[in-house]
């Protein structure tokens, strides 16, 4: 009996042995990349031992890897029902729920995982990411600080921590932490590159520049470090050094479209049109531009234009399209019949532009002999700086609309006998808040008070968007007529601009509109001026009626506004 008993085994023991073997085989198949076979082996293991929570959990992991989140969740819950939970099980279930955007449920399971294992770094980072997605920046910052304390070697965590502290407006903590972050990365050029990028993204440009230069000292051949230095220098307004780092980044990464395009912008800003417009071809190679329209006609490459039908295609922002509508007049004067294809808000304005035969806001029917994108035109026509402005006052409002708005402005300008009126001035103080750097371009109207108190001026607001409803839009004691709610289109704005003596604006499409119709316009530009405003000049070769007022220090507008106020006093007194 005893011999028989020792040689044999019970059916339940055999099933358990089979389950262990199949489980191990499944894990081995997974490690070998045979996911389907691994699933089959774990399914057989579960048939043999359905009470095994660890096998259910691993089966859930395989389902999640295959993208079957519903099945994965079911496997995890089955494991929970058997075992009562563990740190890894709650973490894995939370990962599945997080990918499914069920953030509240995911958060609960991450917290439970941490109750089992308080140092579980993955769960802390995941909770921080959930808080970020929910806009809970203070909580996210606390969690990233906790993650950094658990693993100070993780540069990705450091980058996320910088972003979180910045969004939570906890700059003093970031100031304190930054030396430790830099020391941790001091000999690692790749880590310094990531740190510089994070600081640029957090709009800590001086810090980003310092870190990028530290990285260049470690590896001067890292093009991305030169790119980060160039970006920071651009924001800070040091265009000479920015150009140098842009050129080096382009040299080190000759096939990178972003680096090559940035060099084009630097060359154009410096007035090097010969090289800049050739280099500008990289714009089409940027990943976000791969879907740009390419009409099914021959692309113009400088051929004769007499008697040809030509389609001029708008691109980029509304300001860019207004600026380069001037090309229609240049083409027309060389004998082409020019149609333009622009964004819908500019359709009516473009129909009245000099040299335009027809304007379209959807794909034109054609046919055309040639087409060209607006900002490809300069390279094809060998545009030089001395050729500007090409066309002056090339936009004019439709006569009936112009008369309407002139009457409107005139009516509002009379009856102000308590103060002698000399000038009618339009104002725009804010751009599109959706632009990530808008806070450096827009100026709260309360800061304009000294300017707005200038005697002899009747003010007209051309501000559109959310800022036209800003409660601070009308400083006490300052009379500004708010045209914003009455402006229905760019044709209205154009007619109003032509009815004024002067427009004062931050860098928006209104600046281009005023310059394009020849109305005197003063533009307040931040340190990181766009390439078209060039460097160290107070005029624009593109628009003879434009005057530029340049910021000396990023986000510091008081000195600029003082300059504008002085200029306005002189202008009114003329």
C-alpha angles and dihedrals in degrees: 000000000000092000091049092048094050093049096050136062135206122256091246091053090052091050090050092050090049091050092052092048094046091046092053092045090052092051091047091051090050091052088051091053095250096131098165092051090047090054092050092050093048091048089055090047090053091050087054097044113016090168093067108107092185092060091048089052093050090047087054091053091053091049090050091050089053090053094248097131096166092057091043091054091050092051092049094049090049089054091048091052090055103039107026090235144285136213093263094045095051090044093052093047090048090052090054093049092046092055088050089054092243090135100165093055091043090052092054093052093046089053090049090050089054090050087061095041115014093188095057098134095190093057093049091051092047091051089050090052091050091051090050092051089051093049092246093140099165092053090045091052091051091050094048089051088053091048091049090051089053094048118013091174095071109100092185088060090050091054092049090047091054091051093047096049090047094050090046088053091236096140096151090061090048090049089054094045099044098079090055091049091050092046090051090054098035098117097032114085092188092053091047089051090055091046092050090049091051091050092049089049089051088051092244091136101165090051091046091053092050092049092045090052089049088053093047087055088058096042117008090182096064104111094194091059089054088048092053090048090049093050093050093046090050091054091048092049099244096135098168093059090038090057091050094053092043090055092048093049090050091049093050094045105036094167097046109107095201094054092046093048092048088055089053090054090049092051093049092047088053090051095251095139094160093064098024098061092046090050091047090078086085089074090082090051094060110112093239090056100054090099096054113133117264109190117220095248133090113288112236114247100172102295123153113285106198109129094357127135107231132191115204108198120209121223143178119010132354091256091054091051093049091049094050098041082090087078090073090066092048091051093045092053088057092057104266126134101229128206119179129209111205140159115285098255090060099045098101094040091051092051089065096043119120113269096012117133095182136352124215132191094187130043107302117232095233144152102203133176092217142002133194137176114246097244093045090061097081093059092048094047095041092240113200128190091248090060093065140141087031090184132023126203089002093157121066129172120244106270098240093048091045091053091049094053094042089056090047094051092044091051092052092045095059125070093047093113094146088076127030109246120218107154138031108212130185122210136199116180104172140045132204108313089210089073107098094225096040093115088068093049104040122072121206108243092235088071090059095063098110089051094046092053091066108127120235096035129114108202125215121186115219090178115138132183129038094328093065087070095048108133087223091055092102110047111210112272094014118110114213123163107224107220093169098096090049095051108097101168146359088269088065091048091049092050092048092048090052088051094057133079094222142001122210114193147152116245102297138125088273088068090058092044092054093045092048093055095042099247113145107261132182116203125198107210127190125231092268095062119181115255092256093067089055121197136309099348130115096209135058123231087206095060120031092195094056130101122189126215109195128209114233098198127030113267093359109119104159096090091046092050089049089054091049092048091052092047091049092051089054092044094052091047094054 
